[in-house]
Amino acid sequence: MTKNEPIIAVLCGGTSSEREVSLGSGRASAIALARSFPTRLFEIATNALPAGLDPALHVVFSTLHGTFGEDGGMQELLDAAGVVYAGCDAASSAFTMDKTLTKTAAASQGVGIAKGMNFSAVGKPLADAVIAKLGEQVVVKPNDQGSSVGLSIAMDRSSLENALADITSGNWLIEQRIIGRELSVGVLRGRAMGVVEIRPKSGVYDYASKYTKGATEYFAPAPLAEETAKMVQKAAETAFAACGCRDYARVDFILGEQNVNNSLYLLEINTLPGMKETSLLPMSARCAGLDFTELVRELVGPAVQRFKQKSTIAS
């Protein structure tokens, strides 16, 4: 290891409901990063920095998904300890974990969003109030979770009442259901990569569709007209910038069936998306000519530069 050359500390696991997903992301990323950098894998089991993490030696590449991984909690600890890390900073991580804040910021820059309402479990609305505002077909999901944890589709009053009855804690979002094509775009250093189309065989891209082998088809690149693909990429870059994101993220959309102007709706921004070779961000990168090893090297690249600048100043 040459002077000012960091060791990449890959964080995985964590304490959220997405721990198992994170373990897979971390292992795959560590193997790929080790082809370009000295690399060490840290498995996280508590909401704390791991023993042995050294700001003078390490650059963190986190694959912690969900609560305390993606919501700014771990990033705040890294900042306080003076550890350089790849990806969004603490403020933008916390911001984008809140789907309502994310959509409001993106909409202010012209990105389409579905009509919705957010609420806490203690103040959840009655089904009649939801239907009056959004109609009977709606999507019910946590306002601040990933991997489609807790997501459900209500097709009528009865299923909406059941979904509301199941809500006992947390902050939630109900949105008008948009029928259309689900799309995902990786953004690297502010520039959109390829557009991926997601076609769940069940019709709903929920937790089971994401993590059950063969339950979903993926098309990379998505079979879209060039003009439509460019529209999606531009919207991804706009949403990324509007939320103050840094280095990389994955941006998800629904393209309404009408496929006309203003029919593209932002779903969410994932600042620490799944990072297996078969995950959506790597699929998007392959469309742009980057294989998995090249992708992880690019993802950590800006943080390595920040580490070297910091080391130069310190010396």
Helices and strands as residue ranges (DSSP letters): E 7-13, H 19-33, E 39-44, E 58-62, H 73-81, E 84-85, H 90-97, H 99-107, E 116-120, G 121-123, H 127-134, E 138-142, E 152-154, H 157-165, E 171-176, E 180-188, E 191-200, H 207-211, E 216-219, H 226-242, E 248-256, E 264-270, H 280-287, H 292-314
